[in-house]
Amino acid sequence: MVDDTLAGDRVAIERPRLHRRLLASQYLRNNVLLFAAAMLVGFGNYLMHPLMLRLLGVENYGAVISILTLTGILAIPVPVITIVVTRSASTLNAEGNLAQLNDRASLSCCATRQ
Protein backbone atom coordinates (compact mmCIF):
# COMPACT_ATOMS: atom_id res chain seq x y z
CA MET A 1 0.00 0.00 0.00
CA VAL A 2 1.12 3.50 -0.79
CA ASP A 3 0.14 6.55 1.21
CA ASP A 4 -0.74 9.59 -0.88
CA THR A 5 -1.41 12.95 0.69
CA LEU A 6 -4.66 14.55 -0.40
CA ALA A 7 -5.63 17.89 1.18
CA GLY A 8 -3.72 17.13 4.36
CA ASP A 9 -5.39 13.73 4.89
CA ARG A 10 -3.60 10.47 4.48
CA VAL A 11 -5.38 8.15 2.05
CA ALA A 12 -4.30 4.57 1.52
CA ILE A 13 -4.40 3.59 -2.15
CA GLU A 14 -3.72 0.05 -3.31
CA ARG A 15 -1.86 0.04 -6.60
CA PRO A 16 -1.43 -3.16 -8.57
CA ARG A 17 2.10 -4.31 -9.07
CA LEU A 18 3.73 -3.59 -12.42
CA HIS A 19 3.77 -7.19 -13.61
CA ARG A 20 0.03 -7.57 -12.91
CA ARG A 21 -0.73 -4.45 -14.90
CA LEU A 22 1.47 -5.64 -17.75
CA LEU A 23 -0.14 -9.08 -17.83
CA ALA A 24 -3.58 -7.49 -17.85
CA SER A 25 -2.65 -5.16 -20.73
CA GLN A 26 -4.28 -6.21 -24.00
CA TYR A 27 -1.85 -3.91 -25.84
CA LEU A 28 1.20 -5.69 -24.43
CA ARG A 29 -0.21 -9.16 -25.12
CA ASN A 30 -0.96 -8.24 -28.73
CA ASN A 31 2.53 -6.82 -29.23
CA VAL A 32 4.18 -9.89 -27.72
CA LEU A 33 2.11 -12.08 -30.05
CA LEU A 34 3.07 -9.96 -33.06
CA PHE A 35 6.74 -10.08 -32.06
CA ALA A 36 6.66 -13.86 -31.63
CA ALA A 37 4.94 -14.34 -34.99
CA ALA A 38 7.48 -12.07 -36.73
CA MET A 39 10.36 -13.98 -35.14
CA LEU A 40 8.84 -17.31 -36.22
CA VAL A 41 8.45 -16.10 -39.81
CA GLY A 42 12.01 -14.74 -39.81
CA PHE A 43 13.34 -18.05 -38.55
CA GLY A 44 11.33 -19.88 -41.22
CA ASN A 45 12.84 -17.62 -43.88
CA TYR A 46 16.29 -18.32 -42.48
CA LEU A 47 15.71 -22.06 -42.85
CA MET A 48 14.06 -21.75 -46.28
CA HIS A 49 17.15 -20.62 -48.20
CA PRO A 50 19.49 -23.55 -47.45
CA LEU A 51 16.60 -25.97 -47.97
CA MET A 52 15.69 -24.41 -51.33
CA LEU A 53 19.33 -24.43 -52.42
CA ARG A 54 19.60 -28.10 -51.57
CA LEU A 55 16.33 -29.06 -53.28
CA LEU A 56 16.56 -26.87 -56.40
CA GLY A 57 20.23 -26.79 -57.21
CA VAL A 58 22.34 -23.71 -57.84
CA GLU A 59 20.85 -22.61 -61.20
CA ASN A 60 17.19 -22.96 -60.26
CA TYR A 61 17.79 -21.46 -56.81
CA GLY A 62 19.41 -18.42 -58.46
CA ALA A 63 16.38 -18.00 -60.74
CA VAL A 64 13.93 -18.23 -57.82
CA ILE A 65 15.93 -15.75 -55.72
CA SER A 66 16.09 -13.36 -58.68
CA ILE A 67 12.30 -13.45 -59.00
CA LEU A 68 11.85 -12.96 -55.23
CA THR A 69 14.25 -10.01 -55.29
CA LEU A 70 12.49 -8.42 -58.26
CA THR A 71 9.13 -8.84 -56.51
CA GLY A 72 10.52 -7.17 -53.40
CA ILE A 73 11.90 -4.23 -55.39
CA LEU A 74 8.67 -3.74 -57.33
CA ALA A 75 6.66 -3.82 -54.09
CA ILE A 76 8.50 -0.81 -52.60
CA PRO A 77 6.12 1.88 -53.99
CA VAL A 78 2.97 0.13 -52.71
CA PRO A 79 3.11 1.51 -49.12
CA VAL A 80 3.85 5.00 -50.44
CA ILE A 81 0.84 4.90 -52.76
CA THR A 82 -1.31 3.61 -49.90
CA ILE A 83 -0.27 6.50 -47.64
CA VAL A 84 -0.93 9.10 -50.36
CA VAL A 85 -4.38 7.70 -51.17
CA THR A 86 -5.31 7.41 -47.48
CA ARG A 87 -4.19 10.98 -46.79
CA SER A 88 -6.16 12.30 -49.76
CA ALA A 89 -9.28 10.37 -48.73
CA SER A 90 -9.07 11.53 -45.12
CA THR A 91 -8.61 15.15 -46.23
CA LEU A 92 -11.65 14.98 -48.49
CA ASN A 93 -13.65 13.31 -45.75
CA ALA A 94 -12.63 15.93 -43.17
CA GLU A 95 -13.65 18.71 -45.56
CA GLY A 96 -17.00 17.02 -46.06
CA ASN A 97 -16.38 16.69 -49.79
CA LEU A 98 -17.89 13.23 -50.07
CA ALA A 99 -18.98 13.68 -53.69
CA GLN A 100 -15.39 14.12 -54.84
CA LEU A 101 -14.33 11.23 -52.62
CA ASN A 102 -16.97 9.00 -54.22
CA ASP A 103 -15.87 10.13 -57.69
CA ARG A 104 -12.26 9.19 -56.95
CA ALA A 105 -13.34 5.85 -55.51
CA SER A 106 -15.41 5.06 -58.59
CA LEU A 107 -12.51 6.06 -60.86
CA SER A 108 -10.17 3.71 -59.03
CA CYS A 109 -12.71 0.88 -59.28
CA CYS A 110 -13.11 1.45 -63.03
CA ALA A 111 -9.34 1.56 -63.52
CA THR A 112 -8.91 -1.81 -61.84
CA ARG A 113 -11.69 -3.47 -63.87
CA GLN A 114 -10.12 -2.73 -67.25
N, C-alpha and C positions, 0 to 999 in steps of 0.2 A: 504494500500500500504506500501511496505517496501522499504527503500532506501538501496541499496547495492553499495559499492564503488568499481569501476572498473577502474584501471589505473588513479586514481585521479579524475575521473568524477563521478558525481552522476547519477545513473540510477534507474528509478522507475520500480520495477517489481511487478506485481500483482500476488500474490500467493493464490490459492484457500484455503478456510478454511478447517480444518482437517475433519470436518464431511462431507463436500462435496466430499473430496477425498475418504473417507471411503465408502460413499454410492455409489460412482462410481467404486469401486474396485470389480471386478468379483471374485477375490480370497476371499475377505471377505464375499461376498454374498453366495458363495458356502460353505464356512465353517460354516456360520450361519445356512444354510439349513441342512447341515450334522449334526450339533449339535442338531437342533430341531428334526430331524428325529430320532436320537439316543435317545433323551430324551423321545420321544413318544413311541418308542419300549420298552424302560426300564420301563416306566409307564404301558404299556400293560402287560409286564411280571410280574410286581408287582401285577396287578389285576388278572392275570391268576391263580396264585396259590390258593388263597382262593376260587375262582370260581370252579376250578377243584376239590378241596377237597370237596366242598359242593355237586358237581354233581356226583363224582365218589365214594365217601366213602373213609374211611381210608385205607383199604386194597388195593383197585385198585389204589388209588392215590399214595401209597407207591411204587407199581409196576411201574407206569408210571414215577415217579421221579427217580427210580433206573435206568430205561432205559435211561432217559435223562442224568443222571449223567455219566453213562457208555459211552454214545455217546460223551459227552464232554471230557472225559478223553482220549478216543481213537482218538479224533480229534487233540490232542495236537501236535503230530509230523508232521502234514500236513504243517503248515507254515515253519517249519525247512526244510523239504524236498523241498518245493518250492524255498526257498532261495538258497539251495545248487545247485539245478538244474539250476536256473537262473544264478547264479554266474559261473557255469561251461560253460553254453551256451554263456554267454557274453565274457568269456575268450577265448573260441574257436573262436568266431566271431571276436574278436579284433586281434587275431593272424592270421586271414585269413584262418583258418583251417576248411573250410566249409564242406569238405568231411567227416571229423570225426564228425562234428556236425550233418550232415544228417544221418550218420550211427547210431548215438545215438538216433536221433529222430525216425528212422525207427525201432530200437530195442524197444523203449518204446511203439510204436504203436503196434508192434507184441505182446508184453507182455500183453497189455490190451485186445487184441482180444481173447486170449486163455482162 
